[in-house]
Amino acid sequence: MEQETNKILKIDEFLQDRILVDKIDKNISYNEKKFIISVLEEISYFKATLNEAEILNTLKLIDSNLEYDSYYFKNSDRDFVLKLTEDDEDSILKKEFDNLSLIEDLNVSAKPLHFETLDFDRKIDVLIITFEHALCFKDLAKSDLDFNIRTIANTLSFIHENTVTEQLPETKSFKEEFFALTDYENNLPEDRYRGLMNSEDFINHLPVLEALKNAINEELIMLPKIQTCLNHTNLHKSRIMYRDEFVKFLNFQYAKKIDCLWDVSLCIFYLGISDNPKVEKEFIQQYLKSHDKLNIDETEFLIMVENYKKTAYKLILIKLLCSYFYEIIIFGTDRPSKFVDMLKIYESIRCDLQKDKHPEIKNSLVLGKTDKIFNLYFK
């Protein structure tokens, strides 16, 4: 029997009969609880109603990442999410509060309740939002996402058509948030950065990042523009909540007022529908059909989406490569679920990358070194 040499192992095939467990302790220490209570006592929102016992009995860590921590708790029998950052020069939680305020009346996301900056021994940004009782599509079957793809498209277009603006698009700021990830020297402590500089894979990927940035800058000039509105820009399955045949989107800290084509093209990769042309086309068609403020031919719109996808997957690859090295140098291999998430997104852009016209991107890393870095892939 002839051996297959070109077969690419899919991540879902690799994960069959394997259990990956993160080694991150989600227990909240006594000092952490004490600090959280002191924060909630200080902000104006809870001063009259704070129930310390109820909060401590229900307090749970939802997520901890490089940018902020999220907690769930109850107070006066109401469910809340608390987000905290320390010394954040980018004020991402203030941005999320402002973005959520723009769409508060649409009932498509959590409600922004309160934002405040506290001056402890360091600057603490505090965001309080409602807790959404629902399932996220990351925890559901892929068939569930495919079945509800029209609902997701409807919700995305609904947000877009209700946030249309005449102001200049924030495309430069949007791009720079991806490019800023490549500045490892300024983003990491000196010892962590030196550790990366000892890695051959790290050194070899740096020229590829520059090639990606140059290609993106060239392509941005040529992309068509049809309508500026609030784009989520980071709509993964874990950020889409499903309940009673409706969906809500979470985590708007990176939302930007840019062309609507960005969200459409990025969603195709982040939601993992790029490998299913039928579902992808259904998503695009439904988005256009349900958008009351877009008057454009479907064929023309499909071509525009394809053009945006060519730049979108380059932006995503920058984020994936940088996220990989940040994860390795900060958490090591303690969070295998993060690598699985990266691999699934890489899998969604891989076919498009194989057709990229820039040889320095296509040949130097994407088909070679990337497979070594993301070593769950085998040929």
ABEGO torsion letter per residue (X at the ends): XBBBAABBBBAAAAABGBBBBBABBABBBAAAAAAAAAAAAABAAAAAABBAAAAAAABBBABBBAABBBBBBBBGGBBBBBBBBBGBAAGAAAAAAAAAAAAAAAGABBBBABBBBBBBABBBBBBBBBBBBBBBAAABBAAAAAAAAAAAAAAAAAAAAAABBABBBAAAAAAAAAAAAABAAAABBAAAAAAAAABAAAAAAAAAAAAAAAAAAAAAAABBBABBBBBAGABBAAABBBBGGBBBBBGAAABBBBBAAAAAAAAAAAAGAAABAAAAAAAAAAAAAABAABBBBAAAAAAAAAAAAAAAAAAAAAAAAAAAAAAAAAAEAABAAAAAAAAAAAAAAAAAAAABABAAAAAAAAABAAAAABAABBX
